[in-house]
Amino acid sequence: MNPEPLTKEKIDEIEDVDMVTMEAYDRKIVDYKDVKSAVNWLLKEIEKELKEVEEPQTLQEKAWVNGFIQGLGKAKDLIKKAFSGVIEE
């Protein structure tokens, strides 16, 4: 299965009841496989962005590119940390 984004169509909504207050409320449910797929899709998209970075020509571009690469790397690390239970290495 190819990784793909998590879309509205993959989120189920069911009605549930709070057992303490007995009030009805809507609960949204997402399948584990869909979350795993979306996280892996996101990590692959970040990798694609990193591969598409062009070689900087000026010192100013180099500073921007380095910051961009570091930012994407940090985002990847945070995603891996937040979703450590569902990602594939």
N, C-alpha and C positions, 0 to 999 in steps of 0.2 A: 504494500500500500504506500502510495506517495504521500508525503506530508502535505497537508493543506490547511488553510486558515479556518478558524472556528467562526462559523456564520450563525445568524439567527435561526436558520432552519435546523441546526443541530442542537438547539436548546429547547428542551421540553418544559412545559409549564403544567404543574398539577396543583390541585387544591388540597390543602392539608388543614389540620386542626391543631391548634396549640392545646396540649393536654392539660395545662394549668389553667389558662383563661377560657378554654373552649371556644376561642375565636378562630374563625376560618381565615386563612391567608393563602396566597399563591406562592408556590415554591418552584424555583427553576432548577432543572436537573440537566447536567451535562455528562455524557458518557466519557469514561476514563480514556478510551481509545481516541476520542475526538480531541481531548485536551492534549494528549501525548502527540498526536499528529500536528496540532496547531503549534505547539512549542518547538517541535522539530522543524516545522516549516519556517518559523521565525528565525531559528538559528541558521538554517540554510540561506535564508534571505540576507542575513547579516554577512555570511561568508561570501555571497555573490557581490554584495556592495564592496567588501574589502578587496575582492579580486578586480573590481572595475576601477579602482582608484588609479588615476593617471600619475605618472612621474611628474613631480613638481618642477617648474622651470625657474622660479625665483625663490629667494629666501622667504618672502612673505607666503608664497604658495606652499613652501615646505612646512612652515609653521602651521598653516591651516590643515594640510594633509596629515601631519603628525597628530594634531588634536583630533581630527576626524577619526583616524585609525584608533587612537587611544579611547575615544568615546564609544566607538562600536565594540571594542574589546571589553570595556567596562560593562556595557549593556549585555553582552554575551555572558560575562561572568555572573551578573546579577540574575539573568534569566535562568542560568544553570543552577544557581543557588536556590532561587525561589521555587523551581520546579524539579528539584533533584530527584524526587520520587517518580517522575514520569519520563524523563529524557533518556534518549539512547545516545551513548557515547560512540 
